[in-house]
């Protein structure tokens, strides 16, 4: 499983119609592109934890788009529906961080083996 992780912050001055246009383009991309296996979307929760002050300002929302593998991500990135989303990305957001992660564990029981590279890292 590969996760395409996007932290995003819409421009404060972005008109409601443009926010809708961006949201609709996102919806079209994740529903029209067959290699998308799942989508998660959330709003940042601010609750007074100490680490919040050092968190990047790019994170008002998070989008996680799930793919079976890297080939699925490449299909997504090359699709015309993603081209539309990409064109609106820079226009609509004041900040963003985009990273891709190969998921190595699915639950606490799987962690022992996959955490070994962290322990062995020199």
N, C-alpha and C positions, 0 to 999 in steps of 0.2 A: 504494500500500500504506500502511496506517495501523497503527501499533503502539500498543497500549494497554499501557503499562509500569507495573508495580506492584512497588515495593520493599516488602517486608513482614517483620515480626518478630512471631512468635507470643508471646503472653504467657507468661512463664516459669512461672506457676502454672496454666497451662491443662492440665486433666486429659487424659490420652491419648484418652479417648472423645470429648472435645470437639475435639481436634486432628483425629481421624478424621472427625468430622462436618463440619468446615471443609474438609478435603481432599476428601471425597466431594461436597460442594456445589460446589467448584471444578471437579472432574471432570465433574459433571453439566452445569454451565453451559457449559463449553467443548466438550462433546460433543453436547449437545442443541440448541444454538443454531446454526442453519444458516449464519449470516453469518460464523462463525469460520472463518478460512482456515488457521490454524496456531497452535500453542502451543509455547512454549519455557519451561522452568522450570529454575531452578538454585539452588544453594547458594553463598553468599558464600565466596570463597577468600581466606583471610588468609595472607600469605606474607612480611610484613616490609617491604613497600614504604613509602616515606615518606608517600605520600598517604593511607595507611590511617588515620592518626591524625586526619585532618580529615574523613573520610567520615561521613555521617549514621548514627546508631545505628539507623535504621529498616530497615537492609538486612541481614537474615539470609538472605533468599531473594529471588529475582527471578522474576516471571512476566511473560512477554511474550505477549500475545494479538494475533494478526494478523488484520486485516480488509482487504478489497479497497478500502474507502473509508470516509468518514465516515458515510454512510448505514448501512453494515454495523455500525459501532460503535453507532449509535443503536438499531438492532434489538436488539443484544446488551444494551444498558443497559435497554431497556424490557421484556425478556423475563422471564417469571415465574421461570425458573431463575436469572437474575441477581439477582432480588429476594431469593431465598433466600440466595444468596451474600452479598449486601449486608447482609442482616440479621445474618449471622454475623460479618461483617468487623469491626465495632466491638467485638463481644464477645470475639473470638478473638485480636486483635492488640494489642500494646502500642505499635506504631508502624507507620506506612505512609506511602509517598509514591506518588501516582498521577499519571501524566502521559500525554498522547497525543502521538504524533509522526507527522507525514507523512514517510514515507521518500522521500528524493530521489535516492539513489544505491544501486546494488547492485554494489559492487566498486570497487577503486581506479581503474579506467579511467574510471569515471563521475564522479570527484570534481572535476575541474577546473571544470566549469561550475557545479555546485551549491555549491561553496565560495565563489564570487564574492560572494554577499550578505554573508558574514563579512568579506571584504576591503573591500567597499564601504560597510560600516556606519559611520555617523558619529555 
